[in-house]
Amino acid sequence: MSSHDPHGNLDNPDIVHEGGEINLRAIIWFVIVLTAIVLAVDAAMYGLFLVLDRYEKKHDQVVSPLFMPPAPPKGGPQPAPGLQVTPWPDLKVFRAAQEAQLHGYGWVNEPAGVVHVPIDKAKALLLKQGIPVRPELAAALEGTNVAAGGESNSGRTLPAGGGDRSTPAPAPAPAPAAPVAPTKPGGGL
């Protein structure tokens, strides 16, 4: 008995490796039978597709003579979809066109004589001329004679058809200012 092996010697001289443990003939037959089954299933599926295709063509519904097939595109094949390939350069071109319209002159409706002017010029004209209002509405919209209804910001309910009749609260008297000692930046005296 070896001092390194607590269970004793495990070698058995009566048992040797058997060379016939793997049945090579059974493995080859298995592969042959498996291949035959796969080919048979493939042939059956191909035949089934042919039968179903023939059945579909035979039982296809009749198309109405009023049905017009879609017209082929003029001038050749269908155009490619309009996908945006270069988004950042396209955005720069788009913004440049917007800036040109915002800061330039141009026609909006030439037969009617409607133009667009630069935004700075339009602002100056608006301040100079005011917002145009139809004459019949001008008198009704001037001042605060339009009746207010609902609630004001403080939660008071205003009577409909009239203005706010509440009296404003008197302004509090200003408190006397206490002398303030000069301070340094950072809070020091």
C-alpha angles and dihedrals in degrees: 000000000000121000090223096053113067093187097049130243112333096193112111111194091196094064120066134170113285115222096201100063093106114063101214093182091058092050092051091048090049091053092047093049092045091051091049092051092048091050091047092051091048091051091047092051092048090051091047091052090051092050093047092047091051090047092051093050091048095049098038113135119252113252116231114252087229091063111103116205114229112275115248113248114269117249100021138303127009113282118251117258115269098251120169105242100173108034100169098051088043090054091051091051091047093050091046090054090049092050091048091053093043094051101031143067125254148138122278094175113358098189090052092043095240115151137172121231132195114286094243091052090047092052092050091049091048092052091046099044103024127220112313113242129183109259095236090058097040096081094046094050099048118101125355099298092117108108115247121211137180126036128333123221093271093055095253115141112234118211111247116245097029142065128258107289098182118118117240117247114255114261113253116251112256114256116239110264115246117221110263120215114228113256133202122233108278095036102283124135 
